[in-house]
């Protein structure tokens, strides 16, 4: 098959997913791959490691006007598709604001459209709910239906919800997992200062999105300080300007922001920390869960359905909008080595449900093959 892959992601975990899939496709040399990349994806791909059946194209910035840029990019993609004549197209996330002529298999990872019961929506002003989420929800539904006819998701729960949202039956589950950069990983120099005695480091590898609920760290630290607990440090990977906007200066000694890091550097950062902390309010799937399990780190996360469906009993859960409950759970982990070890053991069992990065790539190719036959 000739497969056109739209790797247009520009931030967050979606970059790690598409990088992992592209790298795994090297194990399936019978196909010819045409990779259309954003500059953010291109900056993390080692193109010289690929064979002659891979062809790479970096999308340029046509103009600073976002809408005009989407239009020009769509025309450029249409011409490229006409030249390549692919059998199938893949985008690991959408919408991509372009409609291909060949069949499109599109990944879905926008939880805000299908988890309407999330506490994230309760605190939003009505105008913001309407403008930013309800209008966008309707617009994205139209674009997903227009741009693709086949979709893949990461859990069975999302599959059920997406079918209802799109009113489409061609939705398939391809479990997310950790990238192979976490197996036999390359060690990097430490990004964190030398550890002080009895310090507990909580790691959150994520770009900034409102639903990630990272602002909750401020009141959690306030509660910990009130209890006389000063040896808890949160480690983040945010852009410096965003970090400075949302975190109070008085907590700077207990929050370390290492800035954005490349996928290949993530395992080393896990090794410098003790616990994976994810206070997110909305998620289809977070690879951080599988990564933490593989890296032998206990998971402390949100007491919501999507987290339970991925982690099972391999996590300690908290009420995401309750700083006191989060502080309670941190204090429990701070004082219980046995609990941390128990969560790691359970994580070793839970991770077996995710499969491997190679299996994920194989499943996606099998879907493409079935689509082309149809």
N, C-alpha and C positions, 0 to 999 in steps of 0.2 A: 504493500500500500504506500501511497504518497500521502503524508499527513502534515497538514499545516497546524502548527501549535502557536496559539496567541498567548505569549507570556508578557502581558502588558501591566502586571502588578507593579506598584511603586512603593508600598510600605507594608509593614506588619508580617504576620505569620504566613500570609498568602504567598509571599516571595519564597519562603523556605519550602513550601509545598511544591511550587512549580519547579524550583531548582532541583529538588529531590527527584521529581518525576523525570525531568529532562536527563539527569545524570543516569537514572536507571534504564532509560531507553537504549543506552549503549549495549545492553545485554540482549537486545532484540534487533539484530542487524539486518533482518530480512526486509525491513521497511526503509523508506526514505523520508527523512524528517526535515521540515522547513520551519525554523524557529524564529518567530517575530518577537523581539524583546524590547522592553522598556530599558532605559539606560541603567536603572537600578538593578534589574535582573542581569543585564550584560556585565555590570561591574563585579558580579559574584560568580560568573561562569568562567571556567578555564577552558576556553574554546580549543586550545591546542591538544587537549586530551580526547577530542572527539574524532571519529573516523570520517571518511569521505561521503558517507550517506547522510551526514548532517550539514545543513546549510543555515547560516545565521544572518539575520537582518535586524538592525537596531532602528527603532522608530525615532525619528527626529522630532524636535519641538517645532512645529510649523509657525506658530504664532503664540503670543501670550494670552490671547483671548481664548478661554476654555472651550466655549461652544464652537467657535470657528475652527479651533485646533481639532476638535472631534470630527468635524465635517471634512477637513482636509486629510486627516488620518484615515477616515473611512474610504475616501477616494483612492488614497495610496494603497490601502489594503485590498480594495477591489481590483486594482490593476495588478497587484502582486499575485493575487489568487488567479487571475486570468492567465498570467504568465506560467504559474506553477501547475495549474490544473490538478489540485489535490483530490484524492478520493474522499477525504474526510477532514474536518477541522476539529480541534480541541481547544477549549479554554477552561482552565481549572477553576476560574471564578468569573462571575459576570455581574451585571451586564457589561458588554465591551463597546457598545454604541457603534456596532457594525454588523451588518447582515451578510453572511456568506452565501454564495451560490451553492456550494457543496454542503452536505449535511454537517451540522454542528453538534458536537457533544459538549455540554457545558456543566461545569461544577457549580454548586450552589453553597454559599456560606454567608448569607445575610440573615442572622437570627432575628433581627428586629421585625421582620415581616411575618414571622411564623410563631414567635413566642410572645404573643400579645399580653399574656398574663404576668410578664416579668415585672418585678418591683421598679425596674428602671423607668417605666412610664408613669408611675404614680406621682413622682415629684416634679414632672414637667409641666410648665404652664400650658394652658389649653391651646394657645396660638401656635406654640412650638410643636405640640403633638400633631396639630392639623397640618401646619406648613411643612415641617421637616420630616414627619414620619408617615402621616396618612396620605398626603399627596405623593410623596416619594414611593410609598408602598404601591399605590395604584400605577404610577409611572413605571416602576421596575417590573411589576407584573406584566405590563404590556410589552416591555423590552425583552424580558425572558422568553415570553411566548413567541415574539417576533424573531428573535435572534437564534433560537435553538428549538429543536423538537425532541431531543434526548438530553437527559440530565443525570448527573451522579452526585450523591450526597454521602455523608460520612457515618450516619447512624440510621437505624431503622425508624427511630422516632422522627427524625427530620424527614425521612422518606414519606411517612404518612402525612405529615403536616404540609410538605411541599406539594404533594398530589392534590391536596385540598385547596391550597393557595393558588396553584396554576391551573387547576382543573385539567391536568394532564396525567396520563398513566405511564408514560415512558420515563420513569424515575427509578434509578438503580443505586444500590448501596455499594460503595467502594470504601472500606474503612480507611480512615486516616491513620497515620503511624508516625514514628520518628524517622528522621532522615538518616541515611547511612553515614553521614558525617559524625554521628554519635557512636558508631561502631569503629573501633580502631582509630579513634580520633587523634588529630594532631594537637599536641600540647602547645599552648601559647603562653607568653609571659603573663604574670598576674596583673589583673586590672585593678585589684583592690589593695589597699594598704595592708601592712602586716597586721595580723589579727591579734587583738588584745584578749587576755584570758577571760573565758566564760562568756564571750560574745556570741549571740545567736544571729546568724545572717539569713534573712528571708529574701529569696530571689524572685523577681517578676520580669521575665523577658517578654516585652510587648511594646509595640508602638502605642501612641496615645489615641484612644477613642473614648468618648463619654461613657459608653456602656461598660468599659473596663473597670470603672468604679475606683480608680486609683486615688481619688481625692479622700477616700475613707481613711487613708493612712494618717492624715493629720489628726483627726479625733482619736484614732487608735493610739497614737503616740502620746497624746495628751492623757488618755486613760492609763497607759502604762506608767507614765511619769508620776501620776497621782498615786499609783500603787508602789512607787519607789523602784520601779523596774527601768533601768537605764542602759541595759546591756543588750538591747534588741536593735538590730540595724536592718533597714530595708534597702535592697539593691535593685535599681531600676535601669532601664535602657532607653531613656527618652531623649528627644532633642533638647538641648540646653534651654532654649527660649520657652518651650512648653513647660519644662520642669520648674523654671523660675516663676512661672505664672501660677501654678497650682499648689506649690508647696511652701509652707510658711518657713521663713528664715530661721526661726528659733529651733526648728527641728533638724537643721542641716547636719548636725553631728550624728544623727541617727538615720539619715537617708543618704545613700551614695548613688549618684547617677553617673554611670559609666558612658552614657551616650549610646547612639545607635551602633550595633555591632553586626558583623557579618555572620552568616549562618555557620560557617566553619569554626568560628570562635566561641560559639555557644557552649559546647561541652566543657571547655576549660573554665568558663565562668561558673557553670554548675559546680565544678569541683572546688571552687573557692567559697561556696555557700553551703548552708545546712538544710534548708527547707525550701520547697517551691510554694510560693504564695500567690494565689490567683483569686482576687475578690470580684471577678466579672459578674455582671448581671444578665448578660446575653451571650450565648455561644451556640454554634452548631457543633463544633468540636474544637478543642484546643490541643494542638500537638504538644503543648507544654506538659500535659498530663502523662503522655507516653514517654516523653523525654525524661521527666523526673523519675519515673519508674525505672527506666533503663540506667539512669545515672545514680540509682540507689539513694534517692532523696525522698523524704516524707512529703506528702502533699497536704497543704492546708488551703481549703477552697470553699466556695459558695455552696450553701445548702439549697440547691435548686436542681430540678429534674435533669437537666442536660449534664450536670457534673456527676450526679449519681449514675447516669446511664453509661458514662465512660469509666469512672473510677471505682464504682461498686463500693466494697468495704476497704479499699486501699487508700482512703483519704480521711482526714479529720475535717468535719464540716462546720461552718459558722453561718449565722444569720447575716447576710451581706450588708444590711443597713444599720446594724447594731454594733457600735464600736466596743461596747462593754463585752459583748459575747465574743467578738474577735480577740479582744485582749485576754479573755478567759482562756480561749483555746491556745493562744500563744504561750500563756503562763503554764498551761498543762504540759505543752511540748518542752518548754524551758526546763521543767522539773522532772521529766520522765524519759529517760533513755530507753526504757523498755517499750514505751508506746512508739517512739520513733523507729525502733528496730522492728516492731510488729507491723507498722505501716509499710516499711521497706519490704518485708517478707511477703505481705499481701500484694504489694505492687509487682513483685516478681511473678506472681501467679496471674495477676490481672493483665499484665502486658501481653500474655500469650494470645489474647483475643484479637489483637490488632494486626497480626501477621507481620509482613516485612515490606520495606519500600519496594523491593523487586516484585512482590506479589501484587502490590497496588498498581504498579505500572503495567503488569501483565493483564490485570482485570480491565484496565482502561483500554488497552489494545484489543482485547477480546470484544469489548463493547463496540469499538470502532469497526471491527471486522463484521460483527452482526449487523451494524447499521448500514454498512456498504452493501452487504448481501440483500438487505431489504430494499 
